Amino acid sequence: MQRRNFIKMAGVLASTPTLTTTPVINALNLTGAGEKEIYECRIYTLNGNGDTLDIFFNETLIPAYNRLGVTVGAFKPYKPEEEQQRYLLFIYPNIAAYFKAKKTIWDDRTFRSLAQAFFDATAPQPVYSRFETILSEAFDKIPVHRKPNEERTLFEFRVYQSPNEEANRRKVKMFNVDEIAIFDQTGINSVLYGDILAGPCQPALMYLTWYRDEPTRNEAWKQFGNHPDWKRISKLPEYAHTATNNKSILLLPLVYSQL
């Protein structure tokens, strides 16, 4: 039975027209027209209190990325027991800017000169044990991030994992068509949304929202859960089983954060 199914599937695949690479290359749209932002989230696990790393981020790394046209948000976990981490969120105008920054930052003489002392001091005594990277592309609904206002004191970083790639596409659609609009009505203040391209957890999406404080955040989510549009769309079969794992982390902006 299994052999017959395999042969049948092989026949279906063999009858599928061969795709050329030209449409894929054109779909990357590296010309600058109608592009969406690219987000790189780095999560650093610290070996100490993070002071040395904060100085390096603030005085050397972030200014170097700013010179390349990249905005950088900087955060630490809201809960005291989780303060052994730092979150950096790099906002690239497009995918071409991402590749350019990766290659040219090491040609920045100012960066190399200022960073060398940090590199030399931390090589024998590392200030972080590792960092994880999550790379994502902005959603159609919000192709460019929304800058928080001065009232922000609390951020929420969420990752929704889906059971497969098709379910992830439906969850992204759910946000684009309905869910972000409900957020806007209930006080869940959007910063950015990303369809994850690469990272430790896939298939998945991520997003960042902000609030005045924790009670405001809790009230906003309460209103969202009771909103009639959310109750309606959460029962639609087209959105069934789209997110099987939801990880939420509350974050505090560091003094040098650009978000």
ZADO-1210 file (C-alpha; in nm, 4 decimals, padded with zeros to 6 digits):
<atoms>
<atom x="00.0000" y="00.0000" z="00.0000" code="MET" pos="1"/>
<atom x="00.2755" y="00.2442" z="00.0911" code="GLN" pos="2"/>
<atom x="00.4647" y="00.1659" z="-00.2325" code="ARG" pos="3"/>
<atom x="00.1512" y="00.2293" z="-00.4439" code="ARG" pos="4"/>
<atom x="00.0941" y="00.5636" z="-00.2680" code="ASN" pos="5"/>
<atom x="00.4565" y="00.6600" z="-00.3268" code="PHE" pos="6"/>
<atom x="00.4336" y="00.5757" z="-00.6981" code="ILE" pos="7"/>
<atom x="00.1090" y="00.7717" z="-00.7268" code="LYS" pos="8"/>
<atom x="00.2634" y="01.0775" z="-00.5611" code="MET" pos="9"/>
<atom x="00.5729" y="01.0504" z="-00.7820" code="ALA" pos="10"/>
<atom x="00.3486" y="01.0584" z="-01.0862" code="GLY" pos="11"/>
<atom x="00.1736" y="01.3729" z="-00.9661" code="VAL" pos="12"/>
<atom x="00.5050" y="01.5451" z="-00.9053" code="LEU" pos="13"/>
<atom x="00.6403" y="01.4375" z="-01.2418" code="ALA" pos="14"/>
<atom x="00.3400" y="01.5927" z="-01.4176" code="SER" pos="15"/>
<atom x="00.3886" y="01.9293" z="-01.2448" code="THR" pos="16"/>
<atom x="00.5261" y="02.1936" z="-01.4884" code="PRO" pos="17"/>
<atom x="00.8877" y="02.2932" z="-01.4313" code="THR" pos="18"/>
<atom x="00.9219" y="02.6368" z="-01.2739" code="LEU" pos="19"/>
<atom x="01.1794" y="02.8838" z="-01.3969" code="THR" pos="20"/>
<atom x="01.3866" y="03.0898" z="-01.1565" code="THR" pos="21"/>
<atom x="01.3065" y="03.4267" z="-01.3124" code="THR" pos="22"/>
<atom x="00.9717" y="03.4879" z="-01.1297" code="PRO" pos="23"/>
<atom x="01.1375" y="03.4005" z="-00.7963" code="VAL" pos="24"/>
<atom x="01.4187" y="03.6478" z="-00.8555" code="ILE" pos="25"/>
<atom x="01.1749" y="03.9188" z="-00.9600" code="ASN" pos="26"/>
<atom x="00.9602" y="03.8488" z="-00.6528" code="ALA" pos="27"/>
<atom x="01.2491" y="03.9571" z="-00.4293" code="LEU" pos="28"/>
<atom x="01.1878" y="04.3115" z="-00.5574" code="ASN" pos="29"/>
<atom x="01.5281" y="04.4541" z="-00.4700" code="LEU" pos="30"/>
<atom x="01.4633" y="04.7711" z="-00.6687" code="THR" pos="31"/>
<atom x="01.3077" y="04.9608" z="-00.3773" code="GLY" pos="32"/>
<atom x="00.9473" y="04.9876" z="-00.5004" code="ALA" pos="33"/>
<atom x="00.6754" y="04.8693" z="-00.2633" code="GLY" pos="34"/>
<atom x="00.9146" y="04.6988" z="-00.0255" code="GLU" pos="35"/>
<atom x="00.8443" y="04.5965" z="00.3308" code="LYS" pos="36"/>
<atom x="01.0722" y="04.6353" z="00.6298" code="GLU" pos="37"/>
<atom x="01.2933" y="04.3510" z="00.7495" code="ILE" pos="38"/>
<atom x="01.3278" y="04.2845" z="01.1241" code="TYR" pos="39"/>
<atom x="01.6202" y="04.1182" z="01.2940" code="GLU" pos="40"/>
<atom x="01.5622" y="04.0371" z="01.6603" code="CYS" pos="41"/>
<atom x="01.8693" y="03.9311" z="01.8588" code="ARG" pos="42"/>
<atom x="01.8236" y="03.7776" z="02.2032" code="ILE" pos="43"/>
<atom x="02.1445" y="03.7860" z="02.4071" code="TYR" pos="44"/>
<atom x="02.1913" y="03.5598" z="02.7098" code="THR" pos="45"/>
<atom x="02.4230" y="03.7415" z="02.9511" code="LEU" pos="46"/>
<atom x="02.7055" y="03.6190" z="03.1698" code="ASN" pos="47"/>
<atom x="02.6721" y="03.9126" z="03.4092" code="GLY" pos="48"/>
<atom x="02.4661" y="04.2239" z="03.4739" code="ASN" pos="49"/>
<atom x="02.4901" y="04.3491" z="03.1157" code="GLY" pos="50"/>
<atom x="02.6523" y="04.6882" z="03.1892" code="ASP" pos="51"/>
<atom x="02.9499" y="04.6293" z="02.9597" code="THR" pos="52"/>
<atom x="02.7251" y="04.5109" z="02.6783" code="LEU" pos="53"/>
<atom x="02.4894" y="04.8058" z="02.7252" code="ASP" pos="54"/>
<atom x="02.7793" y="05.0500" z="02.6869" code="ILE" pos="55"/>
<atom x="02.8949" y="04.8736" z="02.3709" code="PHE" pos="56"/>
<atom x="02.5433" y="04.8736" z="02.2233" code="PHE" pos="57"/>
<atom x="02.4779" y="05.2380" z="02.3097" code="ASN" pos="58"/>
<atom x="02.8103" y="05.3938" z="02.2166" code="GLU" pos="59"/>
<atom x="02.9390" y="05.1729" z="01.9350" code="THR" pos="60"/>
<atom x="02.7089" y="04.9131" z="01.7763" code="LEU" pos="61"/>
<atom x="02.3823" y="05.1062" z="01.7445" code="ILE" pos="62"/>
<atom x="02.5469" y="05.4270" z="01.6103" code="PRO" pos="63"/>
<atom x="02.7191" y="05.2150" z="01.3428" code="ALA" pos="64"/>
<atom x="02.3849" y="05.0696" z="01.2332" code="TYR" pos="65"/>
<atom x="02.2277" y="05.4153" z="01.2420" code="ASN" pos="66"/>
<atom x="02.4889" y="05.5325" z="00.9925" code="ARG" pos="67"/>
<atom x="02.3567" y="05.2593" z="00.7626" code="LEU" pos="68"/>
<atom x="01.9978" y="05.3816" z="00.7999" code="GLY" pos="69"/>
<atom x="01.8925" y="05.1139" z="01.0495" code="VAL" pos="70"/>
<atom x="01.6821" y="05.1914" z="01.3583" code="THR" pos="71"/>
<atom x="01.7479" y="04.9765" z="01.6667" code="VAL" pos="72"/>
<atom x="01.5200" y="04.9070" z="01.9631" code="GLY" pos="73"/>
<atom x="01.6816" y="04.7834" z="02.2855" code="ALA" pos="74"/>
<atom x="01.5041" y="04.6051" z="02.5724" code="PHE" pos="75"/>
<atom x="01.5432" y="04.3894" z="02.8803" code="LYS" pos="76"/>
<atom x="01.2866" y="04.1510" z="03.0322" code="PRO" pos="77"/>
<atom x="01.0233" y="04.3113" z="03.2532" code="TYR" pos="78"/>
<atom x="01.0416" y="04.0406" z="03.5203" code="LYS" pos="79"/>
<atom x="01.3488" y="04.0802" z="03.7467" code="PRO" pos="80"/>
<atom x="01.4310" y="03.7109" z="03.7371" code="GLU" pos="81"/>
<atom x="01.4698" y="03.7333" z="03.3569" code="GLU" pos="82"/>
<atom x="01.7142" y="04.0244" z="03.3459" code="GLU" pos="83"/>
<atom x="01.9976" y="03.8013" z="03.2249" code="GLN" pos="84"/>
<atom x="01.8935" y="03.8832" z="02.8664" code="GLN" pos="85"/>
<atom x="01.9040" y="04.1738" z="02.6229" code="ARG" pos="86"/>
<atom x="01.6795" y="04.2120" z="02.3188" code="TYR" pos="87"/>
<atom x="01.7961" y="04.4145" z="02.0184" code="LEU" pos="88"/>
<atom x="01.5511" y="04.4770" z="01.7340" code="LEU" pos="89"/>
<atom x="01.7110" y="04.5999" z="01.4101" code="PHE" pos="90"/>
<atom x="01.4706" y="04.7622" z="01.1626" code="ILE" pos="91"/>
<atom x="01.5983" y="04.7527" z="00.8033" code="TYR" pos="92"/>
<atom x="01.4156" y="04.9536" z="00.5330" code="PRO" pos="93"/>
<atom x="01.4221" y="04.6508" z="00.3001" code="ASN" pos="94"/>
<atom x="01.6002" y="04.3217" z="00.2358" code="ILE" pos="95"/>
<atom x="01.8753" y="04.4905" z="00.0345" code="ALA" pos="96"/>
<atom x="01.9549" y="04.7139" z="00.3335" code="ALA" pos="97"/>
<atom x="01.9830" y="04.4041" z="00.5528" code="TYR" pos="98"/>
<atom x="02.2436" y="04.2436" z="00.3271" code="PHE" pos="99"/>
<atom x="02.4296" y="04.5722" z="00.2851" code="LYS" pos="100"/>
<atom x="02.4544" y="04.6264" z="00.6617" code="ALA" pos="101"/>
<atom x="02.5817" y="04.2734" z="00.7218" code="LYS" pos="102"/>
<atom x="02.8637" y="04.3229" z="00.4736" code="LYS" pos="103"/>
<atom x="02.9611" y="04.6882" z="00.5127" code="THR" pos="104"/>
<atom x="02.9504" y="04.7391" z="00.8894" code="ILE" pos="105"/>
<atom x="03.2921" y="04.5731" z="00.9099" code="TRP" pos="106"/>
<atom x="03.4261" y="04.8311" z="00.6625" code="ASP" pos="107"/>
<atom x="03.3184" y="05.1138" z="00.8962" code="ASP" pos="108"/>
<atom x="03.6507" y="05.2393" z="01.0343" code="ARG" pos="109"/>
<atom x="03.4851" y="05.4270" z="01.3193" code="THR" pos="110"/>
<atom x="03.3006" y="05.1150" z="01.4297" code="PHE" pos="111"/>
<atom x="03.6094" y="04.8949" z="01.4053" code="ARG" pos="112"/>
<atom x="03.8215" y="05.1436" z="01.5979" code="SER" pos="113"/>
<atom x="03.5708" y="05.1916" z="01.8822" code="LEU" pos="114"/>
<atom x="03.4718" y="04.8241" z="01.8978" code="ALA" pos="115"/>
<atom x="03.8193" y="04.6746" z="01.9157" code="GLN" pos="116"/>
<atom x="03.8660" y="04.7454" z="02.2865" code="ALA" pos="117"/>
<atom x="03.5350" y="04.5685" z="02.3577" code="PHE" pos="118"/>
<atom x="03.6297" y="04.2712" z="02.1417" code="PHE" pos="119"/>
<atom x="03.9726" y="04.2390" z="02.3034" code="ASP" pos="120"/>
<atom x="03.8386" y="04.2633" z="02.6596" code="ALA" pos="121"/>
<atom x="03.5443" y="04.0258" z="02.6178" code="THR" pos="122"/>
<atom x="03.7102" y="03.7502" z="02.4145" code="ALA" pos="123"/>
<atom x="03.8801" y="03.5937" z="02.7229" code="PRO" pos="124"/>
<atom x="03.5895" y="03.6927" z="02.9507" code="GLN" pos="125"/>
<atom x="03.2679" y="03.6838" z="02.7416" code="PRO" pos="126"/>
<atom x="02.9877" y="03.9124" z="02.8585" code="VAL" pos="127"/>
<atom x="02.7249" y="03.6946" z="02.6874" code="TYR" pos="128"/>
<atom x="02.7154" y="03.3227" z="02.6278" code="SER" pos="129"/>
<atom x="02.5254" y="03.3357" z="02.2979" code="ARG" pos="130"/>
<atom x="02.2607" y="03.5195" z="02.1040" code="PHE" pos="131"/>
<atom x="01.9697" y="03.3879" z="01.9000" code="GLU" pos="132"/>
<atom x="01.8506" y="03.5625" z="01.5861" code="THR" pos="133"/>
<atom x="01.4969" y="03.5843" z="01.4488" code="ILE" pos="134"/>
<atom x="01.4709" y="03.7293" z="01.0969" code="LEU" pos="135"/>
<atom x="01.1312" y="03.8331" z="00.9648" code="SER" pos="136"/>
<atom x="00.9526" y="04.0352" z="00.6979" code="GLU" pos="137"/>
<atom x="00.6867" y="04.2956" z="00.7780" code="ALA" pos="138"/>
<atom x="00.3196" y="04.2137" z="00.7238" code="PHE" pos="139"/>
<atom x="00.1247" y="04.3663" z="00.4335" code="ASP" pos="140"/>
<atom x="-00.1068" y="04.5460" z="00.6773" code="LYS" pos="141"/>
<atom x="00.1825" y="04.7331" z="00.8426" code="ILE" pos="142"/>
<atom x="00.4776" y="04.7301" z="00.5985" code="PRO" pos="143"/>
<atom x="00.6547" y="05.0034" z="00.7993" code="VAL" pos="144"/>
<atom x="00.6760" y="05.0015" z="01.1796" code="HIS" pos="145"/>
<atom x="00.4778" y="05.2417" z="01.3972" code="ARG" pos="146"/>
<atom x="00.6875" y="05.4421" z="01.6414" code="LYS" pos="147"/>
<atom x="00.5526" y="05.4342" z="02.0021" code="PRO" pos="148"/>
<atom x="00.4718" y="05.7613" z="02.1731" code="ASN" pos="149"/>
<atom x="00.6331" y="05.8974" z="02.4883" code="GLU" pos="150"/>
<atom x="00.3835" y="05.7217" z="02.7170" code="GLU" pos="151"/>
<atom x="00.5319" y="05.3802" z="02.6473" code="ARG" pos="152"/>
<atom x="00.6932" y="05.2105" z="02.9443" code="THR" pos="153"/>
<atom x="00.6105" y="04.8475" z="02.8622" code="LEU" pos="154"/>
<atom x="00.6437" y="04.6374" z="02.5469" code="PHE" pos="155"/>
<atom x="00.5183" y="04.2897" z="02.4673" code="GLU" pos="156"/>
<atom x="00.7043" y="04.0588" z="02.2309" code="PHE" pos="157"/>
<atom x="00.5055" y="03.7612" z="02.1062" code="ARG" pos="158"/>
<atom x="00.5878" y="03.4609" z="01.8894" code="VAL" pos="159"/>
<atom x="00.3058" y="03.2463" z="01.7476" code="TYR" pos="160"/>
<atom x="00.4150" y="02.9045" z="01.6249" code="GLN" pos="161"/>
<atom x="00.1985" y="02.7178" z="01.3731" code="SER" pos="162"/>
<atom x="00.1695" y="02.3410" z="01.3165" code="PRO" pos="163"/>
<atom x="00.2807" y="02.3773" z="00.9514" code="ASN" pos="164"/>
<atom x="00.3609" y="02.6361" z="00.6850" code="GLU" pos="165"/>
<atom x="00.0084" y="02.6501" z="00.5431" code="GLU" pos="166"/>
<atom x="-00.1374" y="02.7179" z="00.8881" code="ALA" pos="167"/>
<atom x="00.1186" y="02.9940" z="00.9383" code="ASN" pos="168"/>
<atom x="00.0071" y="03.1615" z="00.6145" code="ARG" pos="169"/>
<atom x="-00.3526" y="03.1545" z="00.7378" code="ARG" pos="170"/>
<atom x="-00.2495" y="03.3074" z="01.0734" code="LYS" pos="171"/>
<atom x="-00.0649" y="03.5886" z="00.8953" code="VAL" pos="172"/>
<atom x="-00.3787" y="03.6464" z="00.6868" code="LYS" pos="173"/>
<atom x="-00.5879" y="03.6533" z="01.0042" code="MET" pos="174"/>
<atom x="-00.3750" y="03.9408" z="01.1350" code="PHE" pos="175"/>
<atom x="-00.3704" y="04.1300" z="00.8058" code="ASN" pos="176"/>
<atom x="-00.7435" y="04.1052" z="00.7425" code="VAL" pos="177"/>
<atom x="-00.8963" y="04.1257" z="01.0911" code="ASP" pos="178"/>
<atom x="-00.6831" y="04.0937" z="01.4025" code="GLU" pos="179"/>
<atom x="-00.4626" y="04.4056" z="01.3795" code="ILE" pos="180"/>
<atom x="-00.7744" y="04.6180" z="01.3277" code="ALA" pos="181"/>
<atom x="-00.9193" y="04.4787" z="01.6512" code="ILE" pos="182"/>
<atom x="-00.5904" y="04.5546" z="01.8296" code="PHE" pos="183"/>
<atom x="-00.6215" y="04.9164" z="01.7158" code="ASP" pos="184"/>
<atom x="-00.9696" y="04.9384" z="01.8658" code="GLN" pos="185"/>
<atom x="-00.8823" y="04.7860" z="02.2041" code="THR" pos="186"/>
<atom x="-00.5613" y="04.9651" z="02.3057" code="GLY" pos="187"/>
<atom x="-00.3119" y="04.6997" z="02.1955" code="ILE" pos="188"/>
<atom x="-00.0704" y="04.9437" z="02.0344" code="ASN" pos="189"/>
<atom x="00.1112" y="04.7982" z="01.7353" code="SER" pos="190"/>
<atom x="00.4813" y="04.8579" z="01.6694" code="VAL" pos="191"/>
<atom x="00.5539" y="04.5908" z="01.4087" code="LEU" pos="192"/>
<atom x="00.4592" y="04.2454" z="01.2829" code="TYR" pos="193"/>
<atom x="00.6913" y="03.9980" z="01.1126" code="GLY" pos="194"/>
<atom x="00.6498" y="03.6756" z="00.9200" code="ASP" pos="195"/>
<atom x="00.9523" y="03.4784" z="01.0409" code="ILE" pos="196"/>
<atom x="01.1954" y="03.3855" z="00.7631" code="LEU" pos="197"/>
<atom x="01.4654" y="03.2265" z="00.9788" code="ALA" pos="198"/>
<atom x="01.5067" y="03.1501" z="01.3472" code="GLY" pos="199"/>
<atom x="01.5040" y="02.8800" z="01.6140" code="PRO" pos="200"/>
<atom x="01.1241" y="02.8396" z="01.6028" code="CYS" pos="201"/>
<atom x="00.9434" y="02.7860" z="01.2721" code="GLN" pos="202"/>
<atom x="00.6958" y="02.8128" z="01.1113" code="PRO" pos="203"/>
<atom x="00.5970" y="03.1161" z="01.3137" code="ALA" pos="204"/>
<atom x="00.5276" y="03.4881" z="01.3246" code="LEU" pos="205"/>
<atom x="00.6298" y="03.7576" z="01.5723" code="MET" pos="206"/>
<atom x="00.5044" y="04.0980" z="01.6745" code="TYR" pos="207"/>
<atom x="00.5790" y="04.3836" z="01.9143" code="LEU" pos="208"/>
<atom x="00.3203" y="04.6012" z="02.0906" code="THR" pos="209"/>
<atom x="00.3471" y="04.8752" z="02.3543" code="TRP" pos="210"/>
<atom x="00.1505" y="05.0032" z="02.6575" code="TYR" pos="211"/>
<atom x="00.1578" y="05.2787" z="02.9168" code="ARG" pos="212"/>
<atom x="00.1984" y="05.0225" z="03.1978" code="ASP" pos="213"/>
<atom x="00.1070" y="04.6655" z="03.2948" code="GLU" pos="214"/>
<atom x="-00.2499" y="04.7408" z="03.4163" code="PRO" pos="215"/>
<atom x="-00.3176" y="04.9191" z="03.0846" code="THR" pos="216"/>
<atom x="-00.1836" y="04.6186" z="02.8991" code="ARG" pos="217"/>
<atom x="-00.4008" y="04.3761" z="03.0972" code="ASN" pos="218"/>
<atom x="-00.7121" y="04.5859" z="03.0378" code="GLU" pos="219"/>
<atom x="-00.6408" y="04.6069" z="02.6643" code="ALA" pos="220"/>
<atom x="-00.6155" y="04.2298" z="02.6323" code="TRP" pos="221"/>
<atom x="-00.9352" y="04.1900" z="02.8344" code="LYS" pos="222"/>
<atom x="-01.1163" y="04.4191" z="02.5908" code="GLN" pos="223"/>
<atom x="-00.9692" y="04.2287" z="02.2984" code="PHE" pos="224"/>
<atom x="-01.0934" y="03.8941" z="02.4333" code="GLY" pos="225"/>
<atom x="-01.4436" y="04.0353" z="02.4748" code="ASN" pos="226"/>
<atom x="-01.4544" y="04.2171" z="02.1399" code="HIS" pos="227"/>
<atom x="-01.7386" y="04.0849" z="01.9176" code="PRO" pos="228"/>
<atom x="-01.5189" y="04.0808" z="01.6068" code="ASP" pos="229"/>
<atom x="-01.2591" y="03.8650" z="01.7839" code="TRP" pos="230"/>
<atom x="-01.5280" y="03.6254" z="01.9018" code="LYS" pos="231"/>
<atom x="-01.6538" y="03.6067" z="01.5439" code="ARG" pos="232"/>
<atom x="-01.3232" y="03.5462" z="01.3650" code="ILE" pos="233"/>
<atom x="-01.1881" y="03.3100" z="01.6314" code="SER" pos="234"/>
<atom x="-01.4646" y="03.0657" z="01.5380" code="LYS" pos="235"/>
<atom x="-01.4153" y="03.0811" z="01.1600" code="LEU" pos="236"/>
<atom x="-01.3019" y="02.7461" z="01.0137" code="PRO" pos="237"/>
<atom x="-01.0558" y="02.9225" z="00.7811" code="GLU" pos="238"/>
<atom x="-00.8520" y="03.0255" z="01.0885" code="TYR" pos="239"/>
<atom x="-00.8759" y="02.6954" z="01.2764" code="ALA" pos="240"/>
<atom x="-00.5533" y="02.5463" z="01.4177" code="HIS" pos="241"/>
<atom x="-00.3388" y="02.8352" z="01.2937" code="THR" pos="242"/>
<atom x="-00.1372" y="02.8904" z="01.6137" code="ALA" pos="243"/>
<atom x="-00.0583" y="02.6003" z="01.8452" code="THR" pos="244"/>
<atom x="00.2028" y="02.7718" z="02.0637" code="ASN" pos="245"/>
<atom x="00.1968" y="03.1326" z="02.1855" code="ASN" pos="246"/>
<atom x="00.4990" y="03.2736" z="02.3701" code="LYS" pos="247"/>
<atom x="00.4672" y="03.6176" z="02.5321" code="SER" pos="248"/>
<atom x="00.7515" y="03.8180" z="02.6895" code="ILE" pos="249"/>
<atom x="00.7071" y="04.1565" z="02.8572" code="LEU" pos="250"/>
<atom x="00.9945" y="04.3964" z="02.7960" code="LEU" pos="251"/>
<atom x="01.1225" y="04.7259" z="02.9340" code="LEU" pos="252"/>
<atom x="01.2834" y="04.9748" z="02.6936" code="PRO" pos="253"/>
<atom x="01.6444" y="05.0549" z="02.7798" code="LEU" pos="254"/>
<atom x="01.7423" y="05.4224" z="02.8015" code="VAL" pos="255"/>
<atom x="01.9196" y="05.4066" z="02.4663" code="TYR" pos="256"/>
<atom x="01.6357" y="05.2294" z="02.2830" code="SER" pos="257"/>
<atom x="01.5180" y="05.3969" z="01.9624" code="GLN" pos="258"/>
<atom x="01.1687" y="05.2520" z="01.9976" code="LEU" pos="259"/>
</atoms>
